[in-house]
């Protein structure tokens, strides 16, 4: 099953790849089933958006299926994602379907080499800035700590953030901005418009009442309607990569 019945155009505008991996998940696992669940749900979505007045049928995109990640350790998983993204068409938008948040690190590694001035927009309930978590330096809880080793903290915008340790929030003060809301100042938005942007969307940024199917749900989240409004606004930016991570279908009663 492919995402929204994708085709195989010779020059795709976007390349979708699933990364069914959740080996470092904590509290509730299941995000390895996310890619196929997202594809399944896409079958009920109309291709036309009356809000954007655009139709996906006019966009040449391809779903390349899932990476073979099996039982890889997290470091090897990150390298596999990095190599897959680096080998992709430079003119195409990279889209990853996770899988746990660790998968984002490989994509950022590849794209930061391609775009030295890459900016990262993190939409997430959690800071994910721990240095080590449960004995691992590479995991869903440390992904942003590892990302700032490739992208300077002043090139990171973190939105929806409402959970983390005291130390993590101190580190987040080095970001361009961070907020529990999906709002940025006009100055920050103008700055983003001047850079290639990677967007990492952890589904737990959404309030559990709207998106219960995730491994680490957090209360007082963003409404699904507000998230969609923000995502549509991303059309004003030069987005070169995007991921949707931490969708865990076993914990969604509607699936």
N, C-alpha and C positions, 0 to 999 in steps of 0.2 A: 504494500500500500504506500502510495506517495502522497506528499502534501498537496491537497487541493487539486489532485490530478495533474501534476506538473508534466511538462513536455520535455523534449530533449533538443532545445534550440542550439544551433552551431555557435552562437555567441550569447550566452546567458547574461542577463543583467544581474542575476542573483544565483548563488549556489547554496543550496540547503544541505546540511549534513547532520545526521543524528549521532549523538555520542551517548550510548546507553550505559552509563557508568555511575555507580554509587558506593564504591568500596570504602570510602571514608565517611559515609553518612553517619550521623549520630541522632539519637532520639527516635526518629522514624525513618526507615529506609524505604525504597521504592521508586526513587527517581530514575533508576535505570530503565524503568518502563515508560518514562516520559515521552521519548521521541515517537514511539508507535501510538501512544494515546493521543498526542497532539495531531498526528496525521489522521487518526481515526476521526477525531472531533472535527477536523477541517472539512470532512466530507459533507457536513451539514451547513457549511458557511457559503453564502452567496458570494460570487466573485466580484460583484459590483458594490461599490460603496456610495450610497446617495449623499453622504456627507462630503467625501472627497471628490465625488463625481468622476471616479476613475474605476477601471475594471482590470482585475488581475489577468484577464484573458489577453490583454494587450501588452503584458509584461513577460518577456522571455526569461523564465526562471526554470531551474532544474533541481530536482531532489535526487542527490547522489546516493541516498540510502544511509545506512549506519556504518560508522567506523567499526572495525573488528577490534574491540578492546578487551573482550574476555575477562581474564583475571589479572590484568596488568596491575602493577603497583602504581601509586599515584604519580611518581616521577616519570615512569615510562608512559603513562597515559598522557601526561602533559606534553611529552616529546612527540607522541603520535599525533596529537592534535596540532601541534606546532608545524610538523612536517606536512600534514594534510592541508592546512591553511596556506602555508608557504608555496605549495605546489599548485594552488588554485589560480584561476584566471585573474590577473591583476586588475582587469577592468570590471570585474564582477563583485557585487556585494557578498561578503561572507556572512552566512547565517548558520548558527549552530543551534541544535535542539538538544538540551540536556535532559537527563543527566544532572549530576550534582555540580555545584558552582566551581569546583576545581577545574573543569574543562575550559573555563574562560582564560586561565593562565596561558595555556598553549596558544590560543588565538592572539592574545595580546603580545606574547613574545614574537610571533611571526609578523604581526602588523606593525609593531613598533620598530622592527628592523626595516620594514618597507617605508614607513612614515615616521621619521625621527621626531616630528612635532605632534605625534598622536596624542589626543585627549581621550580620557575615559569617563563615561557617564555611568555610574553605578546606581541602579534602582534596586533597593534592597532594604529589608528590615534590620539587617545586622551589619555591623562594621566589618566583620571578617578580617580583622587586623591582628589577630593573635600571631605570635611568632612561632609557637609550637602548641599543638593541641592533641591531647591523647598520644603524645610521643611522636607526632608527625609534624614536620615542617611544611609539608605540602598536603593540604586538605581543604575541604570546603570552608573551614573556619579560619584558614590562614591565607586564603587566595589573594585578598587585597594586600596583605603584607608582602607577598611575593611579587605582586604586580608593581608595587612602588619601587621594586628593584630594577624595573625596566621602564617605568613611566614616572617622571618626577611628580611628587605629591601635589605640586601647584598646578599640574595638568589633570587633576582628578576632581570631578564633581560628583558628590554622593548625595542621593536624595531618597527620602523615605526612611532614613536611618533612625532607629528608635531602640536598639538593643546592642549591648556590648559592655566590655569591662571599662573601668575607669581609665586604664592605660590606653585602651583602644581609642577612646574619645579624645584623649590628649593627643594621640598621633593624628587623629582626623582633623585636628585644628590646623595641620600643615596643608590640608587640601585647599584647592581654589575656593571651594565652599562645601558645606555639608548641612543637611536640614532634614527634619522628620517629615517635611512636606515636599510636594512635587512643584516647587516654585524656585525660580532663580531670578536674580536681579537682571535688569536690562544690560548692565555692564558685563555680567558673567555670560549672558546669552550672546552678546556681541563678540565676546572673546571666543566662545565655542564656534561661532560661525566662521572664524578665521582659521580653524584647524580641522584636519581629518579627525573623525570621532568614532570611537568604539563604544557601543552601548551594551551593557550587561544587565539583563532584566531577570532578577531573582523573583519568582512568582510570590515569595512570601512578603514582598513589599505591599501586596494587596491584603486588605483585612481578611481574616479567616472566614468571616461571614460571606464573603464573595468568592474566596478561593481557598477552601479548606484542604485541598489536595496538595500538601507540601510537607516536608520533613520537620521543619521547625517553625510552626505558625506563631505569629506574634500579634497580640491585640492592638487596637488603635492604629490600624493600618490604613492604607490608601483605598478609596472606593474604586471599584473596577471602572466606573464611568470616568473618573478623573485620570486614571492611568491611560485609558484609551485616548482621551483628549491630549494628554502629554505626548503619547506616541505619535499621534497625527502631526503634532508640532515639529517632530524630528525631521520632517520634510524640508524644514528651513536650514538644516545642517548638512555638512558633507559627511554622511555616515558611511564608513568603509567596512564596518563589521557590526554584527548584532548577535546576541545570544539570548535564549530563553531557557532558564535553568531552574532546577529544584521542583519541577512538576512531578508529583508523586501520586499517580492514579489510585493506588490502593486506599488512600485516605480521603478520597473524594466520593461521597455517597451517591453522587449523580452519575458516576461512571459505570 
